[in-house]
Amino acid sequence: MTLSEVKNQLASLSQLQFQLPNGDMVPSHFHVTEVGVVQKNFIDCGGTLRDEKVINFQLWSSTDVDHRLAPQKLKEIIGLSEKLLDLGDYEVEVEYQGTETISKFGLSFNGQSFVLVNKQTDCLAPDKCGIPQEKPRVKLKDLQMIQTQCDPNSGCC
């Protein structure tokens, strides 16, 4: 979800909610403690130079259970960040405290809440570093079923 998509969704919300990947909700007294742009310059395992930028929100829950961040207030924080940090319309990632360390998530929207989406690592150059493509796994019993359903005159047998 890009920053412009987040702002568009904020305009239609009366309350701000974030849902964790397991379905639990981030406590409603959370704070957005950071809005920024994170730039990552790197070389992948195939030797390709890469430059990525993402917008980063950091969510934090405190003992201040009376705190509630309104959608309009987050939109104002984003607006100020756009002016001061020259933010582009990049993908948004969210940092949130996991059980042992900070976790990073992608972001989507389900019509009522922003949903934190698990991120996965991946090889960015499988063709250059020798990673074979995964072959589809087929159960032998399914193959037999297909063969028994084949008409002998169809040419498939």
Residue, then its C-alpha position, 0 to 999 in steps of 0.5 A: m500500500t502506497l502513502s497516497e493510498v493510506k491518505n485516501q483511506l484515512a479520509s474516509l475513517s472515523q477511527l484508526q485501527f491496525q490489525l496484526p497478521n494473526g487477527d489481533m488488534v493493535p491496542s487502540h491507545f497506540h502512538v505513531t512515533e515515527v513517519g519517515v522515508v527509509q532508503k536502502n542501497f545494496i547489491d543483491c546476490g547476483g551483483t545487481l545494484r539496487d536502491e529501494k525507498v519505503i515510507n516507515f511508520q512506527l507504532w508504539s503502545s504505552t501505558d497511556v490507555d486514554h490516548r487515541l490517534a484520530p485518522q485526521k491527526l495521522k493525516e496531519i502528521i503525514g502532511l508535515s512529514e511530506k513537507l519536511l522530509d520530501l516523502g515520495d509516494y512509496e510503499v508503506e511499511v510498519e514497525y511494531q514491537g514483536t515478542e522479542t524484537i521490532s517486527k516489520f510489516g507490509l500494509s493493506f486495508n480491509g475496509q475498516s482497519f489497516v492490516l499489518v502483513n507479514k513480510q518474507t525474505d527472498c532471493l532477488a537473483p535466482d537466475k544468477c546465483g543458481i537457485p533452481q525453480e521449484k517444481p510443482r509437487v504432485k501426489l502419485k495417487d493423483l497421477q493414477m486417478i488422472q490416468t484412469q480417467c483418461d479415455p484410451n482413444s484421446g491420445c493421453c495414454 
